[in-house]
Amino acid sequence: MGRGSDSFDLDRLGLSAGEGRRLDLTVGVDPFDLAGQRYAAEAAEVRLDVSRTTAGYSLRIRSAVRLSGPCMRCIEDLGRGIEI
């Protein structure tokens, strides 16, 4: 998910080994093609739990996004939420 130029520098959090932080973010989602059909998504709300370890970072990401586009079976508009 995301627009290629979006990034987040984890070092900016200034976490020491054993420390953690929870971040609630909004991430843009680019439209995409699947089976010849075009789908769009609203901006996704993302919860990111970051923990600093002695070897780097541990990440847990949860997100929910709503997709819109044609249903592949009936060609009517599909409006479906997806949780990751």
TIVO-2410 file (N, C-alpha, C; in nm, 3 decimals):
# residues 84
REC num residu      c1      c2      c3 atome chaine
REC   1      M   0.083  -0.116   0.000     N      A
REC   1      M   0.000   0.000   0.000    CA      A
REC   1      M   0.087   0.123   0.000     C      A
REC   2      G   0.039   0.226  -0.059     N      A
REC   2      G   0.111   0.351  -0.051    CA      A
REC   2      G   0.147   0.406  -0.186     C      A
REC   3      R   0.187   0.527  -0.188     N      A
REC   3      R   0.231   0.595  -0.308    CA      A
REC   3      R   0.382   0.598  -0.301     C      A
REC   4      G   0.449   0.543  -0.398     N      A
REC   4      G   0.593   0.522  -0.401    CA      A
REC   4      G   0.679   0.621  -0.327     C      A
REC   5      S   0.641   0.748  -0.317     N      A
REC   5      S   0.727   0.846  -0.254    CA      A
REC   5      S   0.705   0.855  -0.103     C      A
REC   6      D   0.602   0.788  -0.048     N      A
REC   6      D   0.577   0.792   0.096    CA      A
REC   6      D   0.679   0.703   0.167     C      A
REC   7      S   0.735   0.754   0.275     N      A
REC   7      S   0.824   0.672   0.356    CA      A
REC   7      S   0.820   0.723   0.499     C      A
REC   8      F   0.868   0.641   0.590     N      A
REC   8      F   0.871   0.676   0.731    CA      A
REC   8      F   1.003   0.626   0.788     C      A
REC   9      D   1.082   0.714   0.846     N      A
REC   9      D   1.212   0.679   0.903    CA      A
REC   9      D   1.193   0.637   1.048     C      A
REC  10      L   1.206   0.507   1.077     N      A
REC  10      L   1.187   0.456   1.212    CA      A
REC  10      L   1.289   0.512   1.311     C      A
REC  11      D   1.408   0.546   1.265     N      A
REC  11      D   1.509   0.601   1.355    CA      A
REC  11      D   1.464   0.734   1.417     C      A
REC  12      R   1.375   0.806   1.347     N      A
REC  12      R   1.324   0.934   1.399    CA      A
REC  12      R   1.246   0.917   1.529     C      A
REC  13      L   1.198   0.795   1.557     N      A
REC  13      L   1.123   0.771   1.680    CA      A
REC  13      L   1.214   0.776   1.803     C      A
REC  14      G   1.345   0.757   1.783     N      A
REC  14      G   1.440   0.763   1.894    CA      A
REC  14      G   1.420   0.654   1.999     C      A
REC  15      L   1.378   0.535   1.956     N      A
REC  15      L   1.354   0.426   2.051    CA      A
REC  15      L   1.483   0.356   2.088     C      A
REC  16      S   1.495   0.321   2.215     N      A
REC  16      S   1.605   0.237   2.263    CA      A
REC  16      S   1.559   0.092   2.262     C      A
REC  17      A   1.653  -0.002   2.265     N      A
REC  17      A   1.619  -0.145   2.268    CA      A
REC  17      A   1.521  -0.171   2.382     C      A
REC  18      G   1.410  -0.241   2.351     N      A
REC  18      G   1.308  -0.272   2.449    CA      A
REC  18      G   1.193  -0.172   2.453     C      A
REC  19      E   1.209  -0.057   2.392     N      A
REC  19      E   1.102   0.043   2.389    CA      A
REC  19      E   1.012   0.021   2.268     C      A
REC  20      G   0.889   0.072   2.277     N      A
REC  20      G   0.795   0.059   2.167    CA      A
REC  20      G   0.705   0.181   2.159     C      A
REC  21      R   0.636   0.190   2.049     N      A
REC  21      R   0.543   0.300   2.027    CA      A
REC  21      R   0.434   0.254   1.930     C      A
REC  22      R   0.313   0.308   1.951     N      A
REC  22      R   0.201   0.280   1.861    CA      A
REC  22      R   0.173   0.407   1.782     C      A
REC  23      L   0.158   0.391   1.650     N      A
REC  23      L   0.130   0.503   1.562    CA      A
REC  23      L   0.002   0.474   1.485     C      A
REC  24      D  -0.086   0.573   1.478     N      A
REC  24      D  -0.205   0.565   1.394    CA      A
REC  24      D  -0.182   0.657   1.275     C      A
REC  25      L  -0.183   0.599   1.155     N      A
REC  25      L  -0.148   0.671   1.033    CA      A
REC  25      L  -0.259   0.658   0.929     C      A
REC  26      T  -0.262   0.750   0.836     N      A
REC  26      T  -0.348   0.740   0.718    CA      A
REC  26      T  -0.257   0.727   0.598     C      A
REC  27      V  -0.281   0.624   0.517     N      A
REC  27      V  -0.193   0.592   0.403    CA      A
REC  27      V  -0.276   0.593   0.275     C      A
REC  28      G  -0.225   0.661   0.174     N      A
REC  28      G  -0.291   0.661   0.043    CA      A
REC  28      G  -0.270   0.528  -0.027     C      A
REC  29      V  -0.370   0.485  -0.101     N      A
REC  29      V  -0.363   0.359  -0.176    CA      A
REC  29      V  -0.388   0.392  -0.323     C      A
REC  30      D  -0.293   0.357  -0.409     N      A
REC  30      D  -0.308   0.381  -0.552    CA      A
REC  30      D  -0.413   0.289  -0.613     C      A
REC  31      P  -0.487   0.336  -0.713     N      A
REC  31      P  -0.578   0.246  -0.786    CA      A
REC  31      P  -0.497   0.132  -0.849     C      A
REC  32      F  -0.563   0.019  -0.869     N      A
REC  32      F  -0.493  -0.096  -0.928    CA      A
REC  32      F  -0.586  -0.173  -1.021     C      A
REC  33      D  -0.526  -0.254  -1.110     N      A
REC  33      D  -0.601  -0.339  -1.202    CA      A
REC  33      D  -0.593  -0.483  -1.156     C      A
REC  34      L  -0.707  -0.552  -1.161     N      A
REC  34      L  -0.713  -0.694  -1.127    CA      A
REC  34      L  -0.808  -0.760  -1.226     C      A
REC  35      A  -0.760  -0.860  -1.297     N      A
REC  35      A  -0.839  -0.934  -1.397    CA      A
REC  35      A  -0.904  -0.840  -1.498     C      A
REC  36      G  -0.830  -0.739  -1.541     N      A
REC  36      G  -0.879  -0.649  -1.643    CA      A
REC  36      G  -0.976  -0.543  -1.594     C      A
REC  37      Q  -1.000  -0.536  -1.465     N      A
REC  37      Q  -1.091  -0.437  -1.408    CA      A
REC  37      Q  -1.012  -0.340  -1.320     C      A
REC  38      R  -1.059  -0.215  -1.313     N      A
REC  38      R  -0.992  -0.111  -1.235    CA      A
REC  38      R  -1.060  -0.096  -1.099     C      A
REC  39      Y  -0.981  -0.094  -0.993     N      A
REC  39      Y  -1.032  -0.080  -0.858    CA      A
REC  39      Y  -0.964   0.039  -0.790     C      A
REC  40      A  -1.040   0.104  -0.705     N      A
REC  40      A  -0.987   0.217  -0.629    CA      A
REC  40      A  -1.009   0.190  -0.480     C      A
REC  41      A  -0.931   0.255  -0.398     N      A
REC  41      A  -0.944   0.239  -0.253    CA      A
REC  41      A  -0.940   0.376  -0.187     C      A
REC  42      E  -1.017   0.387  -0.081     N      A
REC  42      E  -1.009   0.507   0.001    CA      A
REC  42      E  -0.876   0.505   0.074     C      A
REC  43      A  -0.837   0.616   0.132     N      A
REC  43      A  -0.716   0.618   0.215    CA      A
REC  43      A  -0.735   0.516   0.328     C      A
REC  44      A  -0.631   0.443   0.357     N      A
REC  44      A  -0.637   0.337   0.458    CA      A
REC  44      A  -0.592   0.390   0.594     C      A
REC  45      E  -0.668   0.354   0.697     N      A
REC  45      E  -0.627   0.382   0.834    CA      A
REC  45      E  -0.537   0.268   0.877     C      A
REC  46      V  -0.418   0.301   0.924     N      A
REC  46      V  -0.317   0.200   0.958    CA      A
REC  46      V  -0.273   0.219   1.102     C      A
REC  47      R  -0.269   0.110   1.177     N      A
REC  47      R  -0.212   0.112   1.312    CA      A
REC  47      R  -0.080   0.037   1.305     C      A
REC  48      L   0.026   0.104   1.345     N      A
REC  48      L   0.161   0.048   1.340    CA      A
REC  48      L   0.218   0.043   1.480     C      A
REC  49      D   0.247  -0.078   1.527     N      A
REC  49      D   0.316  -0.098   1.655    CA      A
REC  49      D   0.462  -0.125   1.624     C      A
REC  50      V   0.551  -0.039   1.675     N      A
REC  50      V   0.694  -0.048   1.650    CA      A
REC  50      V   0.764  -0.078   1.781     C      A
REC  51      S   0.848  -0.181   1.783     N      A
REC  51      S   0.932  -0.212   1.899    CA      A
REC  51      S   1.076  -0.216   1.854     C      A
REC  52      R   1.164  -0.156   1.930     N      A
REC  52      R   1.307  -0.161   1.899    CA      A
REC  52      R   1.366  -0.284   1.965     C      A
REC  53      T   1.442  -0.361   1.889     N      A
REC  53      T   1.511  -0.478   1.941    CA      A
REC  53      T   1.661  -0.450   1.934     C      A
REC  54      T   1.740  -0.539   1.987     N      A
REC  54      T   1.885  -0.521   1.980    CA      A
REC  54      T   1.936  -0.536   1.837     C      A
REC  55      A   1.859  -0.605   1.752     N      A
REC  55      A   1.901  -0.628   1.613    CA      A
REC  55      A   1.830  -0.538   1.512     C      A
REC  56      G   1.736  -0.457   1.555     N      A
REC  56      G   1.663  -0.372   1.461    CA      A
REC  56      G   1.526  -0.335   1.515     C      A
REC  57      Y   1.422  -0.362   1.437     N      A
REC  57      Y   1.286  -0.327   1.476    CA      A
REC  57      Y   1.192  -0.446   1.456     C      A
REC  58      S   1.089  -0.451   1.537     N      A
REC  58      S   0.980  -0.546   1.520    CA      A
REC  58      S   0.856  -0.462   1.488     C      A
REC  59      L   0.785  -0.499   1.382     N      A
REC  59      L   0.668  -0.423   1.338    CA      A
REC  59      L   0.544  -0.511   1.337     C      A
REC  60      R   0.433  -0.453   1.379     N      A
REC  60      R   0.302  -0.517   1.366    CA      A
REC  60      R   0.212  -0.413   1.302     C      A
REC  61      I   0.154  -0.448   1.189     N      A
REC  61      I   0.074  -0.354   1.111    CA      A
REC  61      I  -0.068  -0.410   1.098     C      A
REC  62      R  -0.166  -0.324   1.129     N      A
REC  62      R  -0.307  -0.359   1.109    CA      A
REC  62      R  -0.371  -0.247   1.028     C      A
REC  63      S  -0.458  -0.285   0.936     N      A
REC  63      S  -0.518  -0.185   0.849    CA      A
REC  63      S  -0.656  -0.229   0.804     C      A
REC  64      A  -0.738  -0.130   0.772     N      A
REC  64      A  -0.868  -0.156   0.711    CA      A
REC  64      A  -0.883  -0.058   0.595     C      A
REC  65      V  -0.933  -0.108   0.483     N      A
REC  65      V  -0.950  -0.023   0.365    CA      A
REC  65      V  -1.078  -0.063   0.294     C      A
REC  66      R  -1.142   0.032   0.230     N      A
REC  66      R  -1.264   0.005   0.152    CA      A
REC  66      R  -1.231   0.017   0.005     C      A
REC  67      L  -1.259  -0.092  -0.071     N      A
REC  67      L  -1.235  -0.096  -0.215    CA      A
REC  67      L  -1.363  -0.068  -0.290     C      A
REC  68      S  -1.349  -0.006  -0.408     N      A
REC  68      S  -1.464   0.011  -0.496    CA      A
REC  68      S  -1.422  -0.021  -0.639     C      A
REC  69      G  -1.513  -0.083  -0.712     N      A
REC  69      G  -1.490  -0.123  -0.849    CA      A
REC  69      G  -1.596  -0.223  -0.889     C      A
REC  70      P  -1.591  -0.276  -1.011     N      A
REC  70      P  -1.694  -0.368  -1.057    CA      A
REC  70      P  -1.680  -0.508  -0.998     C      A
REC  71      C  -1.794  -0.569  -0.966     N      A
REC  71      C  -1.796  -0.709  -0.924    CA      A
REC  71      C  -1.764  -0.794  -1.048     C      A
REC  72      M  -1.676  -0.892  -1.035     N      A
REC  72      M  -1.636  -0.974  -1.150    CA      A
REC  72      M  -1.749  -1.065  -1.198     C      A
REC  73      R  -1.847  -1.094  -1.112     N      A
REC  73      R  -1.957  -1.182  -1.153    CA      A
REC  73      R  -2.074  -1.107  -1.214     C      A
REC  74      C  -2.116  -0.998  -1.147     N      A
REC  74      C  -2.238  -0.930  -1.194    CA      A
REC  74      C  -2.210  -0.792  -1.254     C      A
REC  75      I  -2.086  -0.745  -1.249     N      A
REC  75      I  -2.041  -0.618  -1.305    CA      A
REC  75      I  -2.105  -0.496  -1.235     C      A
REC  76      E  -2.182  -0.518  -1.128     N      A
REC  76      E  -2.232  -0.406  -1.049    CA      A
REC  76      E  -2.118  -0.353  -0.962     C      A
REC  77      D  -2.136  -0.232  -0.909     N      A
REC  77      D  -2.032  -0.173  -0.827    CA      A
REC  77      D  -2.011  -0.254  -0.699     C      A
REC  78      L  -1.886  -0.281  -0.672     N      A
REC  78      L  -1.846  -0.353  -0.553    CA      A
REC  78      L  -1.798  -0.252  -0.450     C      A
REC  79      G  -1.851  -0.256  -0.334     N      A
REC  79      G  -1.801  -0.174  -0.224    CA      A
REC  79      G  -1.774  -0.269  -0.109     C      A
REC  80      R  -1.648  -0.298  -0.085     N      A
REC  80      R  -1.615  -0.401   0.013    CA      A
REC  80      R  -1.500  -0.354   0.102     C      A
REC  81      G  -1.516  -0.375   0.231     N      A
REC  81      G  -1.410  -0.345   0.325    CA      A
REC  81      G  -1.319  -0.465   0.343     C      A
REC  82      I  -1.192  -0.438   0.357     N      A
REC  82      I  -1.092  -0.544   0.377    CA      A
REC  82      I  -1.008  -0.508   0.497     C      A
REC  83      E  -0.990  -0.603   0.588     N      A
REC  83      E  -0.901  -0.582   0.702    CA      A
REC  83      E  -0.777  -0.667   0.687     C      A
REC  84      I  -0.665  -0.607   0.717     N      A
REC  84      I  -0.537  -0.676   0.705    CA      A
REC  84      I  -0.471  -0.677   0.842     C      A
***
